Amino acid sequence: MRTSSRSSRTDASRVGAGTPRDVMRTSVRAIAACALLGAVLALVSSVVRGTRLEVQDWDCPPAPASCARPVEVRGFPLPYVSDYHGISPVGRASLVGALLGEDHLHAGALAADAAVYALLAAAARAATARIRRRS
């Protein structure tokens, strides 16, 4: 019995990354890389155009009527930049315009996009690590 436990220890030491400190460093680096990749992919997703209804006017009618109007939006899967009527050119929304204050930047949607892309990157990393271990 001792022989089998000894061989399993040897196999485990080959697969592991080393000391707990090394494992921690590797995990922190992997999380940081996935988060950075998620943020970059979320910003790059601003090339995806779409439209949605959004309320931007100050002179809206009373409650039963709505003043929501279609505006151009950017971002995928959740649009996080929307055209701002009256300030930016109508029908144009851009990430640069949002950073300059010409368009609306929806920070919650941007954070959600970054989280989605970071989770996808983490899943891809875990899948490739699992495939490598099997090989």
Secondary structure, 3 states (H helix, E strand, C coil): CHHHHHHHHHHHHHHCCCCHHHHHHHHHHHHHHHHHHHHHHHHHHHHCEEEEEECCCCCCCCCCCCCCEEEEEECCCCCCEECCCCCCCCCCCCHHHHHHCCCEECHHHHHHHHHHHHHHHHHHHHHHHHHHHHC
